[in-house]
Amino acid sequence: MASFKVICITKPNVNSSHEHITHIGYYDSNLKKVIITVKDAIKRIDANSLEFYVQTGSDKAYVKVVRVQGHEAFIKTIPDNTKRDNLLSLPQC
């Protein structure tokens, strides 16, 4: 399974703490910047074809899919040294 470092995110309103991330960006194996929708990222994670992570120093926080009944699936990082979702610390794409 290929693993890619997420380098940026897109939220409709940068300052909103209530809006979900709509897109993520990463560099593919050819070092080309790729921006995909969260729905596409979820499909790839679910299919075990790709995994994504956020890196801070030497620490990696992997991205997981969260499903809450009655809501659309979304992504967030598996908690590491911080309680805040590491994706939210990334710049806008």
Residue frames as qw, qx, qy, qz and C-alpha x, y, z in Angstrom:
[[0.000, 0.891, 0.455, 0.000, 0.00, 0.00, 0.00],
 [0.396, 0.461, -0.020, 0.794, 1.35, 3.40, -0.96],
 [0.391, -0.703, -0.418, 0.421, 1.69, 6.00, 1.79],
 [0.317, 0.580, 0.160, 0.733, 1.59, 9.76, 1.20],
 [0.284, -0.334, -0.404, 0.803, 2.25, 12.76, 3.40],
 [0.078, 0.852, 0.492, 0.161, -0.64, 15.25, 3.41],
 [0.446, 0.018, -0.055, 0.893, 0.79, 18.76, 2.90],
 [0.168, -0.014, 0.022, -0.985, -2.34, 20.93, 2.72],
 [0.127, 0.471, 0.857, -0.165, -6.09, 20.95, 3.24],
 [0.127, -0.263, -0.298, -0.909, -9.06, 22.92, 1.95],
 [0.002, -0.514, -0.752, 0.413, -11.98, 24.06, 4.08],
 [0.154, 0.750, 0.496, 0.409, -14.76, 26.30, 2.72],
 [0.189, -0.926, 0.049, -0.324, -14.13, 28.80, 5.54],
 [0.556, 0.388, -0.565, 0.470, -10.56, 28.78, 6.82],
 [0.074, -0.367, 0.527, -0.763, -11.49, 30.16, 10.25],
 [0.773, -0.256, -0.092, -0.573, -14.50, 27.92, 10.90],
 [0.170, -0.342, 0.891, -0.247, -14.05, 25.19, 13.49],
 [0.664, 0.185, 0.562, -0.457, -17.33, 23.57, 12.41],
 [0.723, 0.565, -0.192, -0.348, -16.76, 23.01, 8.70],
 [0.890, -0.136, 0.396, 0.181, -15.19, 19.80, 7.54],
 [0.194, -0.502, 0.605, 0.586, -12.18, 19.52, 5.28],
 [0.753, 0.520, 0.147, -0.375, -13.24, 19.14, 1.63],
 [0.778, 0.563, -0.251, 0.122, -9.87, 18.42, -0.06],
 [0.672, -0.612, 0.302, 0.286, -6.37, 17.26, 0.84],
 [0.539, 0.782, -0.312, -0.022, -3.12, 17.75, -1.02],
 [0.767, -0.432, 0.423, 0.216, 0.00, 15.61, -1.24],
 [0.238, 0.663, -0.599, -0.380, 2.94, 14.91, -3.55],
 [0.976, 0.134, 0.029, -0.168, 2.68, 11.69, -5.55],
 [0.852, -0.248, 0.298, 0.353, 5.61, 9.38, -6.27],
 [0.590, 0.473, 0.232, 0.611, 6.64, 11.64, -9.19],
 [0.297, -0.335, -0.254, 0.858, 6.70, 14.67, -6.82],
 [0.111, -0.384, -0.444, -0.802, 3.66, 16.12, -8.57],
 [0.218, 0.048, 0.530, -0.818, 1.26, 17.96, -6.27],
 [0.270, -0.323, -0.827, -0.374, -2.09, 16.20, -6.18],
 [0.310, -0.024, 0.415, -0.855, -5.28, 17.60, -4.65],
 [0.301, -0.239, -0.873, -0.299, -8.18, 15.21, -4.15],
 [0.542, -0.498, -0.089, -0.671, -11.56, 15.44, -2.49],
 [0.377, -0.341, 0.731, -0.456, -12.06, 13.93, 0.93],
 [0.883, 0.161, 0.201, -0.393, -14.57, 11.54, -0.67],
 [0.753, 0.515, -0.409, 0.020, -11.82, 10.26, -2.98],
 [0.058, 0.538, -0.736, 0.407, -9.40, 9.96, -0.05],
 [0.665, -0.165, 0.530, -0.499, -12.00, 7.94, 1.88],
 [0.914, 0.323, -0.064, -0.236, -12.51, 5.60, -1.09],
 [0.565, 0.569, -0.565, 0.197, -8.75, 5.03, -1.37],
 [0.208, -0.438, 0.719, -0.498, -8.32, 4.46, 2.37],
 [0.801, -0.009, 0.363, -0.476, -11.29, 2.07, 2.47],
 [0.886, 0.412, -0.180, -0.113, -9.92, 0.13, -0.51],
 [0.755, -0.509, 0.300, 0.285, -6.54, -0.19, 1.25],
 [0.729, 0.537, 0.138, 0.402, -4.89, 1.22, -1.87],
 [0.289, 0.588, -0.220, 0.723, -3.46, 4.34, -0.19],
 [0.514, -0.664, -0.432, 0.329, -2.79, 5.63, 3.28],
 [0.176, 0.781, -0.019, 0.599, -2.20, 9.23, 4.26],
 [0.629, -0.488, -0.372, 0.477, -0.39, 10.82, 7.17],
 [0.013, 0.959, -0.065, 0.276, 0.60, 14.19, 8.60],
 [0.799, -0.019, -0.292, 0.525, 4.21, 14.55, 9.72],
 [0.204, -0.945, 0.122, -0.224, 5.55, 16.82, 12.43],
 [0.258, -0.691, 0.674, -0.030, 9.26, 16.38, 12.92],
 [0.143, 0.242, -0.948, -0.147, 9.83, 12.62, 13.02],
 [0.361, 0.219, 0.780, -0.462, 6.28, 11.88, 14.26],
 [0.227, -0.099, -0.676, -0.694, 3.61, 10.65, 11.87],
 [0.441, 0.223, 0.594, -0.635, -0.13, 10.85, 12.56],
 [0.090, 0.125, 0.869, 0.470, -2.05, 8.61, 10.19],
 [0.438, 0.033, -0.088, -0.894, -5.37, 9.63, 8.66],
 [0.125, 0.200, 0.967, -0.092, -8.43, 7.53, 9.41],
 [0.304, -0.342, -0.517, -0.724, -12.02, 7.52, 8.23],
 [0.137, 0.127, 0.693, -0.696, -14.67, 8.39, 10.81],
 [0.311, -0.338, -0.673, -0.579, -18.27, 7.36, 10.38],
 [0.172, 0.132, 0.609, -0.763, -21.01, 8.70, 12.62],
 [0.156, 0.479, 0.856, 0.116, -24.54, 7.47, 12.06],
 [0.135, 0.869, 0.455, -0.138, -26.65, 10.07, 10.26],
 [0.036, -0.887, 0.231, 0.398, -23.62, 12.07, 9.06],
 [0.740, 0.627, -0.241, 0.036, -21.32, 11.96, 6.06],
 [0.884, -0.204, -0.031, 0.420, -18.01, 10.14, 6.59],
 [0.112, 0.961, -0.220, 0.121, -15.01, 12.39, 7.23],
 [0.804, 0.197, -0.362, 0.429, -11.28, 12.08, 7.90],
 [0.324, -0.891, 0.246, -0.204, -9.09, 12.96, 10.83],
 [0.412, 0.505, -0.720, 0.240, -5.75, 11.86, 12.19],
 [0.793, -0.354, -0.481, 0.121, -5.29, 9.13, 14.75],
 [0.345, -0.925, 0.096, -0.129, -4.40, 11.00, 17.97],
 [0.721, 0.272, -0.383, 0.510, -0.72, 11.39, 18.71],
 [0.420, -0.132, -0.448, 0.778, 0.94, 13.82, 21.14],
 [0.169, 0.040, 0.083, -0.981, -1.78, 16.43, 20.62],
 [0.353, 0.413, 0.771, -0.332, -5.55, 16.19, 21.01],
 [0.392, 0.663, -0.042, -0.637, -6.07, 18.51, 18.03],
 [0.850, 0.401, 0.331, 0.082, -6.53, 16.92, 14.62],
 [0.505, -0.389, 0.378, 0.671, -3.14, 17.25, 12.90],
 [0.388, 0.501, 0.577, 0.514, -4.83, 17.91, 9.56],
 [0.050, -0.942, -0.327, -0.047, -6.12, 21.22, 10.92],
 [0.448, -0.717, 0.182, 0.502, -2.55, 22.44, 11.48],
 [0.561, 0.120, 0.533, 0.622, -1.80, 22.27, 7.75],
 [0.081, 0.373, -0.122, -0.916, -1.98, 25.27, 5.39],
 [0.657, 0.544, 0.305, -0.423, -4.74, 25.76, 2.85],
 [0.647, 0.137, 0.590, 0.463, -4.13, 24.20, -0.58]]
